[in-house]
């Protein structure tokens, strides 16, 4: 794992080659004068959306408790499968969170000589990773308590898995610096906090007060994770800035 961003021969910006950029921009006039396609990109995407099937479906309850609960909520004008869908989403995200921290721990174990910010250590990161495992277990228990199947890939779980692929890819980028890896963790924790808040609200609406209380404990954990990761990122960036600053003794 790289320890910091370094200055180098980055020529991706347009200002690095004025002559070539001028030639490239001259082609804009040709594009503006060219005929437009019969169907634009926005219309094409809209046609795909109109023809697309839903992202999966929720299975019917597979236990007597689930059937009774679903019928009872339906009589009240509420649909329990919405909560089960979001529980499946959270379970998928927490499982991905475990993998994300596993990948980060691998990076730390390989960087034995790197200076870590603040109180960061393999032990402190491992503790956060273990919390993610506990949260996944909590969600599995909640799904089963409501008569659902915790192994189901729910529609929202499918969507969050696709969204989380970018985080996993970024964490496993071999060229990433410590600060960049922490940025990935902070992004994941920000989503985690907001999603647990939403889940608590949904559980409360469906009178699942016991689950809401247990979810509130998980939310407290996630807020602490976010605070700690953000603190580590701030310190890592401060260290990078200090390393780039000139030594006053050399002035």
N, C-alpha and C positions, 0 to 999 in steps of 0.2 A: 504494500500500500504506500502510495506517495505521501510525503509528509506535508507538502504545500505546493501551491501553484508557482511555476517559475516563468520568468520572461524568456521568450524564444522567438523563432522565425515563423510567427503566425501570419499567413498571407490570405486568410479567408475574407477579410474586410475589403470593401471596394476602394478604400483610400490607399491601400498598399500598392496598387498598380493603376495610376491615373490614366495612362494611355489606353490600356485594355478596357478599363471601365467606361471610357468615353465611347469606344467602339461598340461595347455591349449595349449601352443606353441608346445609341443611335438606332438600334433595331426596334425601339418602342413605336416609332412612327409607322414602321412597316406593319406592325401588329395591329395598330389602331385602324389602319386602312384595309386590313384583310376581312373577307366576309365572315360573318358570325355563323356558328353551327346552327342547324335547324332547331336543336333543343339545347338549352343552357344547362350548366352544371347543377344549378339549384332545382330546375325542373326535373332533371334526371334523378337527383337524390329523392325528390318528393315522390316520384313514381315508384322508386324502390320501397319507400316507407309505406306507400299505399298497398303494395303487394305483399309486404312482409308479414310473416306469421309472428305471434307473440314469442317472447324469449321464454320458452318453456311454460309449464303450468304447475299448479300445486296438486298433489295427489289427495284423494279423499282420506279421512282418518282411517287408520288401520287397527285401532283398538277401540274397545267399548267406551273407555273414558273419552277418547277423542271424538267419537260420534256423538255422545251425550253433550259434550262441551260445545261442539259445533252447532248442534241443533238448538241448544239453549241460547247461544249468542245470536243465532239467526232469528230466533223469536224476538229478541231485543232489537233487531234491526242492525246487528253488528256481525262482522265476518272475522272469525278467529284466524282464518288462513292468512290474513294480511300480517298478523303478528308472527305466525309461524314462518312466513316468507322472510320477514326481517330478522327473525332469530337465525334462520339459515344463512342469511347474509353475514350477520355478525360472526357466526361460527366459522364461515369460510375466511373472513377477514382476519380473525384471531389466529387461525391456522397459518395463514400467510404471514402474519406478524411473527410467529414462532420461527418460520423459515427465514424471515428477514433478519432477525436477531442472530440466528444460527450462522448466517453468512457473515454478519458483522463480527461475530466472535471468532470466526475463522481468520478474518483479516487481522484482528487484534493479536491472535496467537502467533501469526506469521511475522508480525511487526514487533518483535520482542525488545528491540532497542529504541523504539519510537517513544517520544515524550508525550504522554497522554495528558489531556487538559483536566484540571481540577481533581476531583476524587474518582475520575473514571478508572476502572480496572476491569479485568475479566470477571471478577466476582460481582461487581456492581451491575455490569451489563447482563450477566447470567441471572441475577435476581429479577431484572425486568423481563427477561425471556421466560423465566418460570412463572411470572404473573400472567403472561400471555397464555401459557399452557393452562393455568388455573381458570382463566376466563373462558377458554374454549370448552373445558370440562363443565363449567357452569351453564353454558349455553346448550350443550348436549343434554344435560339434566333438565333444563327448562323445556326443551322441545319434547322430550319424552314425557315429562309431567303433563303436558298439554295433549298427549296422545299422538304426537307426530313422530316421524322417522328422521332421526338425526343424520342419516346417510344420504338423504335426498339432496340433489343439487337443485335448489329452488331458483326461480327466475332471478331474484335479486342477488342470490349467491353467485349465479352465473355472471351477472353484470360486474359485481365487485371483483370477481376473479380476473376478468379481462382488464379491469382498471388497475388492479394490483400487479399485473405482469410487468408494467413499466418500472415499478419500484424494485422488484426482484432483479430485473435486468440492470438497473442502475447500481444496485448494491454489489452485484457481481462483476461490475466493470473493473477490470484489473488496473486501469490507469487512474482510478478515482483517488482523490486525496482523503485524508481523515475528515476534513471539514465537509467535503462533498458527500461522504458517506453519512455523516451526522445530519446533513440537510435532508437526505432521503428518509432517515429515521424520524426527523421532526415532521416531515410531510405526512408520514404514516400515522404519527401520534395525533396530529391535528384532526385528521379524518376520524380517528378512533374516538376522540373526546366528543366530537359533534354527533357521531353515530350512536354512542351510548346515551347521550342526552335524548336523542330522538326515540330510542328504544324504551327508555324509562317513561317518556310521555305516552307512548303507544300502550305500554303495559298498564299504565294507570288508567287510561281511557277504558280499557277492557276489564277493569276491576281486578287485575292481577297484582295486588298490593305487595304480596310476599316477594314475587319476582322483581317488582320495581325496587324494593328495598335492597335486595341482593345485587341488582344491577347498579344501584347507587354506590355500593362499595367498590364495584369494578370501575365505575367512573372516577372515584377518588384515586384509585391506583393509576388510571390513565392520565389524570391531571398531574400526578406526581411524576410519571414517566415523561410527560411533555416538558414539565419544568426542568427536569434534570437534563434531558437531551438538549433542550434549548440553551441551558447554561453551559453545557460542554461545547456546543457549537460556537457560542459567543467567545468562550475562552480560546478555542482553536483559532478563530479568526483574529483575535487579539494577538495571539502568538505569531500568526503569519505576518501581521502588520509590523510587529516589533522586529521580526527577522529581516524584513525588507528595509527598515529604517536605518539610516547611516549611523555608524558608531560615533558619538560625540568626541571620543578621544582621537579620532582620525581627522577632525576638523582643523 
